[in-house]
């Protein structure tokens, strides 16, 4: 998404990335981004929680007014303790993804080298 956003920005179309994978956003260097510390897949708010979803999206859209240079700004939303997420592909099973890291991760060395050049 970061590459697409940079392309659109170069054509004069403003973009804003709303993401929850900080390491990926840092590596991708988006023109404008808001980081929400929610699990992957829930960037726009908690499932079936319209109030939370609206609050997240409204806060993210403020980035269009406030950013004059490339930046990734964290938002002050917290994933509520006890609010379990369920993997929809395996209904009923809790998500067991690896913990987040700020170290960029690449599929192979060639991808890492290409990313380091930008």
Protein Blocks (a to p, Z undefined) as FASTA:
>chain_A
ZZmmmmmmmnopacddddfbfklmmmnopabdcdddbdehilnopehilklmmmmmmmmm
mmmmmpcbdcddddfbdcdehiacddfklghiacfbdcddfbdcdfblklmmmmmmZZ
